[in-house]
Amino acid sequence: MKLEGYYSSGQFARLANVSVRTIRFYDAKNILKPSYIAPSGARFYTDSDLARLQQILLLKYLGFSLDDIQKLTIKETDLPLMVNSLRLQKKLIQDRIEQMEQVEQAIDSTIEEIRDSHEIDWSHMLHLIHLTNRENRLRRQYQDASNINARIRLHRNYSVNPQGWFPWIFQQCHIKDHAKILELGCGNGALWYENIEKIPPNCHIILSDISSGMLSDARRNIGKDDPRFTFEQFDCQDIPYDDHIFHLILANHLLFYLDETGHTLSQVCRTLLPDGTFVCSTYGRHHMREISELVTGFDRHITLSDEILYYKFGLENGKNILSEFFSSVECIQYEDSIEIHDPQPLIDYILSCHGNQNQYLLDRYRDFRNYVEKQTKKGFHITKEAGIFVCRP
């Protein structure tokens, strides 16, 4: 049977340089289903199926499990989605290259230690074991990078306020030369690389995050050779620094994710100088509400967040929470909104959220894209309600 634009399983396997058995295995595991099944049961694939196969083979090469691959790839393919996917795959490859370079350095160091002392330094060996046992972190790093980049793109490219969120926050910090600064939960370092020319030359800025993947992104975006920056991985609920050493501590959209907000705030107070400043940001109850209404209009079962973050720490209750730790708390709101006609950045944002949306949308991606296209055709307005608290001891 000959179908125009379709390949049989055998043709598709030869085209991709894999075995027919591999194609059948991915079909059976519901990872790569054929685009058409003939009444006879014969399977047929298209050129667009090659894009999904490329993602599958790359993630498999990088050590992801089949369950992970099923969750990290999308069945439908269009050009914007493919570009975004390839960018993320490039970032993942960069992370793996950095990891392998660290493994190489650790092996060289261990060999040199054995040659010089004729014995094994078991702390070096333990470090090597830890480096070579990091594959289980890759899925989380891949997802973190995908999610934060999708959210930043939507805000950066479609917000009405021309100043932008990160330049605005930087302006509110009033950073002076020789300041010692700590950012908790730095993410990909956007606050700093978007303001890199404005940073005084003699500052010491410590960027911290619990995710090694986020720190790798931040280091890559800012540059490894900028002497003003150091990068440290730790949990912000246990800040590993001496008392009263920082002029400025920042927590951008972080506190509402914490289980023990009060414990982190006490750590901030301990490490902040008596005349220092703590700047933290959060949302209000109306922030991005039109996006939630959009997805529930498509499927009422979808929720974009497992919990309502502004209930834990928001513009409405943040001052009361912070006033237990700081004598002065000032709320400054950022005036902005989003106006968008392009559906793809909005879809990327929705898929990046922390709720249950992917279990309802990934199998219906084409229908959902058509739905969003109709909703955004005449323009789509999104409310932004965000701001910062400026706190002093």
C-alpha positions in Angstrom: 0.0 0.0 0.0 1.4 3.4 -1.0 0.2 6.5 0.8 1.4 10.0 -0.3 3.5 11.6 2.4 3.6 8.6 4.6 6.3 6.0 5.4 5.8 2.4 6.3 7.4 1.2 9.6 10.3 -0.2 7.6 10.9 2.9 5.5 10.6 5.1 8.6 13.1 3.0 10.5 15.6 3.1 7.6 15.2 6.8 7.2 16.0 7.4 10.9 18.7 4.7 10.9 17.1 2.7 13.7 15.6 -0.8 13.7 12.0 -1.6 13.0 12.0 -3.3 16.3 12.9 0.0 17.9 9.9 1.7 16.1 7.6 -1.0 17.2 8.9 -0.8 20.8 8.2 3.0 21.0 4.7 2.3 19.5 4.0 -0.3 22.2 5.2 2.0 25.0 2.9 4.8 23.7 5.9 7.1 23.2 5.8 7.3 19.4 2.5 6.4 17.9 2.0 6.2 14.1 0.2 9.0 12.3 -2.0 6.5 10.5 -3.0 2.9 11.0 -4.4 1.1 8.0 -7.4 -1.2 8.3 -4.9 -4.0 7.8 -3.0 -2.9 10.9 0.0 -1.5 9.0 1.6 1.5 10.7 2.5 4.7 8.8 4.6 7.7 9.8 5.1 11.2 8.5 8.0 13.7 8.4 6.6 15.4 11.5 7.0 12.1 13.4 10.8 12.4 12.7 10.8 15.5 15.0 9.4 13.5 17.9 11.7 10.6 17.2 14.7 13.1 17.3 13.6 14.3 20.8 13.2 10.7 21.9 16.6 9.5 20.7 18.4 12.5 22.2 16.7 12.2 25.6 17.5 8.4 25.6 21.1 9.2 24.7 21.3 11.5 27.7 20.1 8.8 30.0 16.4 9.6 30.5 14.0 6.8 31.3 11.2 5.9 29.0 8.7 7.3 31.5 10.5 10.6 31.6 10.7 10.7 27.8 7.0 10.2 27.5 6.3 13.1 29.8 8.9 15.4 28.2 7.9 15.2 24.6 4.8 16.5 22.9 3.0 14.6 20.2 2.2 17.5 17.9 4.9 19.5 16.1 4.9 23.0 14.7 7.9 25.3 14.0 7.7 27.5 17.1 7.4 24.4 19.3 10.3 22.7 17.5 12.5 25.8 17.9 11.8 25.9 21.6 12.4 22.2 22.0 15.8 22.4 20.1 16.9 25.4 22.3 16.1 23.3 25.4 17.9 20.3 24.0 20.9 22.5 23.3 20.9 23.7 26.9 20.7 20.1 28.1 23.7 19.2 26.0 25.6 22.2 27.5 24.8 21.0 31.0 26.0 17.5 30.2 29.2 18.9 28.7 29.8 20.9 31.8 29.1 17.8 34.0 31.5 15.6 31.9 34.2 18.3 32.1 33.9 18.2 35.9 34.1 14.4 35.9 37.2 14.6 33.7 38.8 17.1 36.1 38.0 14.9 39.1 39.5 11.8 37.4 42.7 13.7 36.6 42.9 15.0 40.2 42.4 11.5 41.6 45.1 10.1 39.3 47.5 12.8 40.3 46.8 12.3 44.0 47.5 8.5 43.6 50.7 9.2 41.7 52.0 11.8 44.2 51.1 10.1 47.5 50.8 6.4 46.4 47.4 6.2 48.2 43.8 7.0 47.5 42.2 10.1 49.0 38.7 8.7 49.6 37.2 12.2 49.8 38.2 12.7 46.2 36.8 9.3 45.3 33.5 10.2 47.0 33.4 13.4 45.1 33.9 11.5 41.9 31.0 9.1 42.8 28.7 12.0 43.4 29.6 13.6 40.0 28.9 10.4 38.1 25.6 9.8 39.9 23.8 13.0 38.8 21.6 11.7 36.0 18.5 11.6 38.1 18.7 15.4 38.4 18.6 16.0 34.7 14.9 15.7 34.2 14.2 18.3 36.9 16.9 20.6 35.5 15.4 20.2 32.0 11.9 21.0 33.2 13.1 23.9 35.4 14.9 25.5 32.5 12.0 25.0 30.1 9.5 26.5 32.6 11.4 29.6 33.7 12.4 30.4 30.1 8.8 30.2 28.9 7.6 32.5 31.7 10.3 35.1 31.2 9.7 35.2 27.4 6.0 35.9 27.8 6.7 38.8 30.3 9.7 40.2 28.4 8.2 40.2 24.9 4.6 41.2 25.5 4.4 43.4 28.6 3.1 46.9 28.3 5.6 48.5 30.7 8.7 49.2 28.6 11.1 49.1 31.6 10.7 45.5 32.3 10.4 43.6 35.6 14.1 42.9 36.2 15.3 46.5 35.4 12.5 47.8 37.6 13.6 45.6 40.6 17.2 46.5 40.1 16.3 50.2 40.2 14.5 49.7 43.5 17.6 48.1 45.1 19.7 51.3 44.9 22.9 49.2 44.8 26.1 51.0 45.9 29.7 50.2 45.1 31.4 47.7 47.4 28.0 46.3 48.5 27.9 42.6 49.5 24.7 41.1 48.0 23.0 37.7 48.3 20.2 36.5 46.0 18.2 33.5 47.2 16.7 31.4 44.4 18.5 33.2 41.6 17.0 31.1 38.8 18.8 31.7 35.5 20.3 35.0 36.8 18.0 37.2 34.7 18.0 40.0 37.3 21.8 40.4 36.8 22.4 39.7 33.2 19.6 42.1 32.1 21.3 44.9 34.2 24.9 43.8 33.9 26.1 47.3 32.7 24.5 49.0 35.7 26.2 46.9 38.4 28.9 48.9 40.3 32.4 47.5 39.6 33.4 46.5 43.1 30.3 44.7 44.3 30.4 41.1 45.6 27.3 39.3 44.5 26.5 35.7 45.6 23.9 34.0 43.5 22.4 31.0 45.2 19.8 28.4 44.2 18.8 24.9 45.4 19.0 23.7 41.7 22.4 23.0 40.2 20.8 23.3 36.8 19.6 26.8 37.5 23.0 27.8 38.7 24.6 26.4 35.5 22.2 28.6 33.5 23.0 31.7 35.6 26.7 31.1 35.3 26.4 30.6 31.6 24.2 33.7 31.1 26.4 36.0 33.3 29.7 34.6 32.3 32.2 32.6 34.4 34.9 35.3 34.4 33.0 38.2 36.0 34.8 38.7 39.3 31.8 40.3 40.9 29.8 37.0 41.0 30.1 33.8 42.8 27.6 30.9 42.5 26.6 28.7 45.4 24.1 25.8 45.7 22.2 25.6 49.0 18.7 25.6 50.5 17.7 29.1 51.4 16.1 27.8 54.6 19.7 27.2 55.8 21.8 30.1 54.7 25.5 29.1 55.3 27.0 32.5 56.1 28.0 34.4 59.2 25.8 36.9 61.0 25.3 40.5 59.7 27.4 40.5 56.6 25.1 41.4 53.7 24.1 44.9 52.6 21.3 43.5 50.4 19.5 40.2 50.3 16.9 39.5 47.5 14.3 36.8 47.0 12.5 37.2 43.7 9.2 35.2 43.6 10.6 32.7 46.1 8.9 32.9 49.5 5.6 31.4 48.4 7.3 28.2 47.5 8.8 27.6 50.9 7.5 25.2 53.5 9.0 27.2 56.3 8.8 30.9 55.3 9.4 32.1 58.8 12.6 30.1 59.2 14.0 31.6 56.0 13.1 35.1 57.1 14.9 34.6 60.4 17.9 33.4 58.5 17.7 36.6 56.4 17.6 38.7 59.5 20.6 36.9 61.0 22.8 37.5 57.9 21.6 41.0 57.0 23.6 44.0 58.3 21.8 46.2 60.9 21.4 48.9 58.2 20.9 46.4 55.3 17.8 45.8 53.1 15.8 42.8 52.2 13.9 42.9 48.9 11.3 40.2 48.1 8.7 40.0 45.4 5.4 38.3 45.0 2.0 38.4 43.3 -1.5 39.6 44.1 -4.7 37.6 43.7 -5.6 39.0 40.3 -2.2 38.2 38.7 -2.5 36.4 35.3 -6.1 35.5 36.1 -7.2 35.6 32.4 -4.8 32.7 31.7 -6.5 30.5 34.3 -9.9 31.5 32.9 -8.6 30.6 29.4 -7.6 27.1 30.3 -10.7 26.3 32.3 -12.7 27.5 29.4 -11.0 24.7 27.4 -11.3 22.1 30.1 -12.8 22.8 33.6 -10.6 20.1 35.2 -7.4 22.0 34.6 -5.6 23.9 37.4 -2.4 25.7 36.7 -1.0 25.5 40.2 -1.2 22.8 42.8 -1.7 25.5 45.4 -2.7 29.2 45.4 0.7 30.8 46.0 -0.5 34.2 47.0 -2.4 32.6 49.9 1.0 31.6 51.3 2.8 34.9 50.6 1.1 37.5 48.5 0.7 41.3 48.1 -2.3 41.1 50.3 -0.8 39.3 53.3 3.0 39.8 52.8 3.3 42.9 54.9 1.8 41.2 58.0 4.1 38.2 57.6 7.2 40.3 57.1 6.4 42.8 59.9 7.1 40.0 62.4 10.7 40.1 61.4 11.4 43.6 60.2 10.7 47.0 61.8 10.1 48.7 58.4 8.2 47.1 55.5 7.2 49.0 52.4 5.1 47.6 49.5 5.8 49.0 46.0 3.6 47.7 43.2 4.8 47.3 39.6 2.4 48.7 37.1 2.1 46.5 34.0 -0.1 44.2 31.9 0.3 41.9 28.9 -1.2 42.4 25.5 -0.7 39.5 23.1 -1.9 38.3 19.7 0.5 35.4 19.2 -0.8 32.1 20.7 2.5 30.2 21.0 4.2 32.1 23.9 0.9 31.9 25.8 0.8 28.1 25.2 4.4 27.7 26.2 3.6 29.6 29.4 0.6 27.4 30.2 2.6 24.2 29.7 5.3 25.6 32.0 2.9 25.9 35.0 3.1 23.7 38.1 -0.5 22.3 37.9 -2.2 19.4 36.2 -2.5 21.0 32.7 -0.1 18.6 30.9 -2.1 15.5 31.6 -5.1 17.2 29.9 -3.3 19.2 27.1 -0.4 17.2 25.7 -2.7 14.6 24.1 -5.0 17.3 22.7 -2.3 19.8 21.8 -3.6 20.6 18.3 -7.1 21.2 19.6 -5.8 23.4 22.4 -3.6 25.4 20.0 -6.6 26.0 17.7 -8.6 27.1 20.8 -5.9 29.6 21.9 -5.5 30.9 18.4 -9.2 31.8 18.3 -9.1 33.4 21.8 -6.0 35.6 20.9 -7.0 36.5 17.3 -8.3 39.9 18.2 -5.8 40.4 21.0 -5.7 39.0 24.5 -5.3 41.1 27.7 -3.6 39.7 30.8 -3.7 41.4 34.2 -0.4 41.6 36.0 -0.4 42.3 39.7 3.1 42.0 41.2 5.4 44.0 43.4 8.1 44.0 46.0 8.4 44.5 49.7 11.4 46.6 50.8 12.3 45.5 54.4 14.7 46.9 56.9 15.6 45.5 60.4 
